[in-house]
Amino acid sequence: MPNKIEMQRDKKVILLFDGHCNLCNWAVQFVLQRNPKKTVQFSALTSKTAQEFLQKQAIDYSSIDSILLVTDTAIYTKSTAALELCKHLNTIWKIALLGYLLPKVLRDFLYDRIAKNRYQWFGKQDKCLLPSPELQSRFID
């Protein structure tokens, strides 16, 4: 039986994020404000739904602890997930797609440095982000 993420991935892109990380929570807020077509939905990586979905995948994503972007055709990781997410933001933010000009190895190296230090640099929450009632429909639990 498909879970909520599998049922939504053909209609929306789904950002799986670290719900305890302040940087990740800031990124969710950033996307919410800059995704007027509401094509992006969200789920914490630690949610039961996200964990069930990831366990069914052919590739082991258990070592990813920052963000994943799930589309109808792929699951993007690291810097590619961040760049693909920009495709769903307001027009001005699509300029970030120029990041694809950098070699993936360099992009992922930079991404990994930030991801590794994100709790030290940006802090950590004890609880996952709780969306307001008007944003609840954008979150998959």
Residue pairs with C-beta under 8 A, 6 or more apart in sequence:
3 49
3 52
3 53
4 43
4 49
4 140
4 141
5 14
5 43
5 49
5 50
5 53
5 70
5 140
6 53
6 56
8 14
8 41
8 140
9 70
9 71
9 72
10 72
12 39
12 40
12 41
13 39
13 40
13 41
13 69
13 70
13 71
13 84
13 85
13 88
14 40
14 41
14 42
14 43
14 69
14 70
14 140
15 28
15 31
15 40
15 41
15 42
15 43
15 67
15 68
15 69
15 70
15 81
15 85
16 42
16 43
16 44
16 45
16 50
16 54
16 67
16 68
16 69
16 70
17 24
17 25
17 27
17 28
17 42
17 43
17 44
17 45
17 66
17 67
18 24
18 44
18 45
18 46
18 65
18 66
18 67
18 118
19 25
19 44
19 45
19 46
19 47
19 125
19 127
19 128
19 129
20 46
20 124
20 125
20 126
20 127
20 128
21 66
21 118
21 119
21 122
21 124
21 125
22 118
22 122
22 123
22 124
22 125
23 114
23 118
23 121
23 122
24 66
24 67
24 118
25 125
25 129
26 122
27 67
28 42
28 129
31 40
31 42
31 85
31 88
31 89
32 135
32 138
34 89
34 90
34 93
35 88
35 89
35 90
36 90
37 88
38 138
39 88
40 85
40 88
40 138
41 138
41 139
41 140
42 131
42 138
42 139
42 140
43 49
43 50
43 139
43 140
43 141
44 50
44 128
44 129
45 51
45 54
45 64
45 65
45 68
46 128
47 128
47 140
47 141
48 141
49 140
49 141
50 140
53 70
54 61
54 62
54 68
57 75
59 75
61 68
61 75
61 77
64 77
64 78
65 115
66 78
66 115
66 118
67 77
67 81
67 82
67 85
68 75
68 76
68 77
68 81
69 75
69 76
69 81
69 82
69 84
69 85
70 76
71 84
76 84
78 107
78 108
78 111
78 112
78 115
79 99
79 104
79 107
79 108
79 110
79 111
80 104
80 107
82 99
82 111
83 96
83 97
83 99
83 100
83 107
86 93
86 94
86 96
86 97
87 94
87 97
99 107
114 121
131 138
131 139
